[in-house]
Amino acid sequence: MTGRGQGGPDPEEGAGDPAGAGLLRLEGYLLWQAEVEQARKEAEAMADRLEWLTSAQREAVVDCFAERQLQLSRRFLERTALRARSLRGEYEQRYALLRARLCALTLLGFTAAVLLLCLVAGR
């Protein structure tokens, strides 16, 4: 059965920090191994209901079902990661716009305060 070392968080997240990137890879590996174990348990539970299977048939059914579950999990994780990257881009754009607006308003407020002080001092 496949699934060893696959899946997990995006390694680009910790690209600037080798220790952080390593921890992310380790976390991804451990999460994927838990997914592999869960898929195997579900496959065995399903195969247990098929009492007429021989041992070899049962093992084939378990392998096939677990593999299918892992394929579904991988697709779900890939879609989730894609959406997360998309949202990250959207929020980074919004943050940049808000930061620019805040800087502009701060500069405008500072300019208004200086002008007001000049007007008050000129009287």
MOMODA-V975361 format. One record per residue. N is the residue number from 1. RES is the residue in one small letter. SS is DSSP state (A for helix, B for strand, O for the rest). D_CENTER is the distance of its C-alpha to the mean C-alpha in whole Angstrom. Layout:
{{N,RES,SS,D_CENTER} {N,RES,SS,D_CENTER}}
This chain:
{{1,m,O,25} {2,t,O,22} {3,g,O,18} {4,r,O,19} {5,g,O,16} {6,q,O,14} {7,g,O,10} {8,g,O,8} {9,p,O,5} {10,d,O,7} {11,p,A,10} {12,e,A,11} {13,e,A,9} {14,g,A,13} {15,a,O,15} {16,g,O,18} {17,d,O,18} {18,p,A,19} {19,a,A,18} {20,g,A,15} {21,a,A,14} {22,g,A,16} {23,l,A,14} {24,l,A,11} {25,r,A,12} {26,l,A,14} {27,e,A,12} {28,g,A,10} {29,y,A,14} {30,l,A,15} {31,l,A,12} {32,w,A,13} {33,q,A,17} {34,a,A,16} {35,e,A,15} {36,v,A,18} {37,e,A,21} {38,q,A,20} {39,a,A,20} {40,r,A,24} {41,k,A,25} {42,e,A,24} {43,a,A,26} {44,e,A,29} {45,a,A,29} {46,m,A,30} {47,a,A,32} {48,d,A,34} {49,r,O,35} {50,l,O,37} {51,e,O,40} {52,w,O,42} {53,l,O,39} {54,t,O,41} {55,s,A,39} {56,a,A,38} {57,q,A,37} {58,r,A,35} {59,e,A,33} {60,a,A,32} {61,v,A,31} {62,v,A,29} {63,d,A,27} {64,c,A,27} {65,f,A,26} {66,a,A,23} {67,e,A,22} {68,r,A,22} {69,q,A,19} {70,l,A,17} {71,q,A,17} {72,l,A,16} {73,s,A,13} {74,r,A,12} {75,r,A,13} {76,f,A,11} {77,l,A,8} {78,e,A,9} {79,r,A,10} {80,t,A,7} {81,a,A,5} {82,l,A,8} {83,r,A,9} {84,a,A,6} {85,r,A,8} {86,s,A,11} {87,l,A,11} {88,r,A,10} {89,g,A,13} {90,e,A,15} {91,y,A,15} {92,e,A,16} {93,q,A,19} {94,r,A,20} {95,y,A,20} {96,a,A,22} {97,l,A,24} {98,l,A,25} {99,r,A,25} {100,a,A,28} {101,r,A,29} {102,l,A,30} {103,c,A,31} {104,a,A,34} {105,l,A,35} {106,t,A,35} {107,l,A,37} {108,l,A,39} {109,g,A,40} {110,f,A,41} {111,t,A,43} {112,a,A,45} {113,a,A,45} {114,v,A,47} {115,l,A,49} {116,l,A,50} {117,l,A,51} {118,c,A,53} {119,l,A,55} {120,v,A,56} {121,a,A,57} {122,g,A,59} {123,r,O,61}}
